[in-house]
Amino acid sequence: MKTLLPAGWAPPVGYANGIEAGAGRLVFIAGQVGWDAAQKFQSEEIAPQFEQALKNVLAVLAEAGGKPGHLCRLTAYCCDKPAYLAARPKLGRIWRELMGRHYPVMSMIFVADLLDAPGKIELEATAVIPTERNP
């Protein structure tokens, strides 16, 4: 994967403007909310929900043999902008714990509500798992 940054642009913080990926298997991950494997929310707060939603994305990706660094795109849908803004330091720590310093192309979209209550954030992703080369 190659991060794309046009000449003269200031580098983005916490995301990439573009990513070029080589040949590989595409993995599309449906929107994941912050519930556990039994589809139960353990918290109504945004930071724990974000952590669980990201873990859910990574669990689906792992089923395809993928790793966090294979994520190319992440779209977040959030229905509580003030809570998101207040939680940014916590969200950054969670990100670095689960993703390291890998920042895919990302979009944050604020919405009126999510289907699954009391969900506050939903993450959907696209990954490219590189094709293995035969020696």
C-alpha positions, 0 to 999 in steps of 0.5 A: 500500500502506498499513501497518496499525498499531493505535492504541497499539501499539508499532511492530514492528521489521523487519516490518509487522503488516498491509498494505492493498493496493489493486487489482492483480495478485496474485503468489504466489511459491513457497518459494525456497531459497538456491541459484543458477539452476542449483540449486546451493548456493554456501554452507552458511551462513545469511546467503549462503543468505538473500541468494540466496533473497531474490534468487530471490524478487525475480527471480520477482517481476520476471518478473511486472513487480514490484519489491521494494516490491510484496511484501506478505507473506514467510514464512521457514522456517528449520531452524537457529535458533541460526545465524539469531539469530547472523546477524541483523545480517548478515541486516539488512544484506542486507535493506536492500541488496535491499529498502531500508526496505520491510518487508512482513508477515512470519512466521518459522517454525522447522522440523526440516528443508528438502527441499533440502540443505544448505538452511537457510532458505526464503522464500515470498512474496505481492505485489500489483502495482498496476493501472496507471491510464489517464489 
